[in-house]
Amino acid sequence: MFQGVGTAIVTPFVNGEVDYESYVRLVRWQVESGVSAIIVAGTTGEGATLSIEEREQLTRVTKEICNGKAQVIVGTGTNDTKKSLEYSLSAQNSGADAVLVVTPYYNKPTQEGLYAHYKYLSERLDIPIVIYNVPSRTGVNISPETVARLASECRNIRAIKEANPDVAQSDEIYRLTKDLDFYIYSGNDDRAFHMICAGAKGVISVASNVVPAQMVELVNLVFSNDISHALEMHTRLIPIFKALFIETNPLPVKASLSLMGYTRNEFRLPLVPPKESTMERLRVVLSDLGVI
């Protein structure tokens, strides 16, 4: 698994189709900025609206660009275990280094159901699995005890992207897994500083789409124990952390990239471009950061 910043990359569109030219430019910028992983077809990448063929092509393109400089992790989780396996095997066969599997949404499985879901996938995949816990989107929270059980019993369940805003949950996962080969990543940019100080190995970031070098610097400062400067960087980035969630992710981040000239402000339904008031706020924040 990686240590540092993993960018949950957006998927650019032009007239409803994947804009591979803009995508290549984005991924190259990310790798040149020093990120440690690219997460393809995640929430930020509008993975729910990508076909399996588009996922495979994006994975292959990303793998070619990263070329060993950064890991390629593909979001493959759904609320159907067999469909999740289909997506995961497709990602594995397309060269993914790992898969990111969100807890099944809508169905609201029990902790035993969550355990069975991940165990089923683990037994059928050769590459590492990163659990993705984001209760605000899925309506279900995987407990630290279930995470620890999976980490100890399943050879390739190697990490969790923890996006529960309660950092106490991350602390408990760390306590239960600290003697295992298991990685915790912050799933929230505004919690990255705090969680890395408390044992996390990095962040799977939305903000790094826009400020990759700054996110890498923040994380590296914490890892080098330069906490005072890390805190300064964290504080400087708080406005962009907040602005990127004025509306549902990925609306603000893709809009930001459009203002920076990297993508079009285009989405697949049911997502639509953000309000003009959001655009105005983004212009101010991006200008203050010096990126537009």
N, C-alpha and C positions, 0 to 999 in steps of 0.2 A: 504494500500500500504506500501511498505518498505522504510526505510531510510538507506542509506549506499551504499554498493557495490552489484550490481547484475552482476553475471558473465554470459556472453553470451557464453555458454559452447560449445566446439567442439563436434562433433560426430565421435568417432573413428571407422575405418573400418578395416577389415581383409578379403582379397580376395573378396571384394565387399559387404560383409555383415557387419551389425553393430556389433562392438566388445563390447559387454555388460560388459565383465570382466574389460577391460580397462576403460570403461565409469564409472562403479561403483567406481573404484579406484580414478578417477579424481574428481567425485562429492564428495566423502568422504573427500578428501583433501581440496576441496573448503569450505565445511561446517566446517571442523576443523580449517580452517584459518580465520573463522569469517565472511564470506560473508553473506549478508542478503537475497539474492535471487539467484536462478539458472534459467536462461532463456534457455529453451529447444527448439530446432528446429528453431532457428533464422538464420540470415545470417551466423554467425560464425559456427553454427551447420549444415550447408548445408541443411536447412529445405526444400528447393525447390526440393531436390532429395530423400526425405524420403517418404515412403508410409504412408498411414494413420495408418496402423497396427504398423509400426515402431514408429511413433509419439506417439501412445497410450502406447506402451510398455515402451518407454523412459520416458514418463510422469509418469507412475506408478512406475517405478524403482526410479526415482528422488524423487517422493513424499515419498516413503518408506525410503529413505536415509535421506532426510531433516527432516522428522518426527517433524515438527513444529519449527525446528531451523532456517529454511530459507524458504522463499516463493518459489513456483514453478510457473513460468510464461512461457507460451508456445506461440511461434510464429505461428500465424494462418492466416496472411494476404496474399491475392493473388490479382490479378487484376480482379477477378470475385467475386462479392458480395455474391452470393449464395454459391460458393465454400468456401469462407472465413467463412461463417456461418457454413457450414458442418465441417470444420476443428475446428472451435471454439467450437461447440457443442461436438465434439469428445473429445477435450481437457477438457472441463467442466466435461464431464461424466467420464473422466479418473482421475479426482482429481486435476486438475490445480486450483491454487488460482486466476489466472488472465490470460488474453491473451494479447499478443503484436501483434497489427495489423498495418502493414505497409500501407502507402498510396498506392492506386492502381497504379501500374506502367504500362507503355506502352500505356494504354488507354488515359492518360493525361486528367483526369476529371477536370471540373471547380471547383471552391470553393463550388458552390451549389451541385455539384455531390459528392464532398468529404463529405459535411455535410450529404447528403442523405445516403451515404454508411455507415458511422459510426452510424447514427441514426437507420438505418435498423438493424444493428447488436445489438445495445444497447437494442432495444425493444424485442429482442429474446434471450438474454443471461441473466443469473443470476449473473455471476461473473464479476469483474471489467475488463474494457478494457483500455489498454495503447496504445495510438496513437503512431505510429512510423513515424517520419518525417526524410527522408534521401534523399534529392533531387538529390545527386550525383549518386544514383543508380536508382531512380524511374522516374526522369524527371519531377517531380511535387513537388511543395512546398505548404504545407498547411499553410495558413496565421494565424497569431496570433488571428485575429478577428474570424476566423472560429473555431479555437481551443476553444476560450472563449465561443462562442455560444454553442458548443457541451458540454463543461464543465458545463455550467449553465442550459442547457435544458435536459441533459441525465443523469439519476441518477447514472449510473455505468461507465460513462467515467471519469476516475479518475486521469489519468496521461498522460504525453507525454514523449517519448524518443526523444529528440531534437538533431538531428545530422546535422543540418544546421551549417556550419562553421562560420556563421555570428552570434556572440553572442548577437548582438542587437536584433535579433528575440526572443531569450530566454528572454531577458530583457522585451520585450513588452508582451510576454505571461505572465510573472510574474506580470507585472503591471495590466493586464486585469483579472487575476485569483486569485490575492493574498487574496481576501476575500472569496474565495471558497475553498472547501475541494479538492484541486487539486495539484498533485505532478508533478514537472519538474525533469527529469533526463537528465544528459549529455549523449549524444550518442557517444561522442568522448573522449577518454582517455586524450588527450592533452588539452581538454577544461574543464575537470572535476573540477580542482582547481578553475578556474575563475568562472564557473557557480554556484558552490556550494557557493562561496563567495557572489554571487549575487542572492541567494534564492533557488537554486535547492536543491532537497532532496537527491541527490546521483548521481551515474553513472552506466549505463549499459555498462559493460567493456569487451573489448577484452583482454587487458593486464593482467587482473586478472586471466585468464587461466594459465598464466606463473608465475606471482608474486602476488598471492592473498593476502598474509599477508601484503605486502607493499602497495597495493592499499587500503586495509582496514585501515591501519595506516594513509595514506594520508588523506582519507576522515574523519577519526575520529579527526585528528589534526585540520582540518578546523572547524568541528562541535564544538570542544572545544575552538575555538577562538585562537588557537596557530598558528597564521598565518605565523610567521617567520619560524617555523619548518616545517609547511605544504609546504611552498614555497621551502624549501631545499629539501624535499622529492620529490615534483613535478619536480624540476630541475634535481635531480638524476635519475628520471625515464624517462626523455625526450628521451634519446637514444632508449629505448625499445619501447616507443610510436611510434617513427619514424620507427624503424626497422620492426615493425609488419605491416606496410603498404607500404613497398618497392614494394611488389606485391599485387595483389588483396587479401583482406581478404576473406577466412581464410587460404590462403596458408602459410604465414609466421608463424602464430600462431601455426598451427598444425605441421609445420616443427620444430618449437621451442620445442614443447612438445615431438616430436620424438627424438630430441637431448638430452632431459632431461630423456628419457626412459619411458615416459608415454603412448605414442601412436606410431603407425606406420605412416610413412609419406605417407598416402594413402588417395585418394580423389575419389569422384564419378564424372564422366564426366558430364559436359564439363570442370571441373577443373582438373588440373594436378599438380604434385609437382613443387615447385619453382626451379629457376635456381641455379646452383652451386654457382654463385656469391652471391646470396641471402643467401644461406646456410652458406657461409663463413662469411658474415656480421653478421648473427644471432649468429654464434659461438663466435665471438668477443664480441658482446653486452651481451650475456648470461654469458660469462666468466667474463666480467667486473662486472656483477651484483652478481657473485658468485653462480649462480644456476646450472652451469655445471662445 
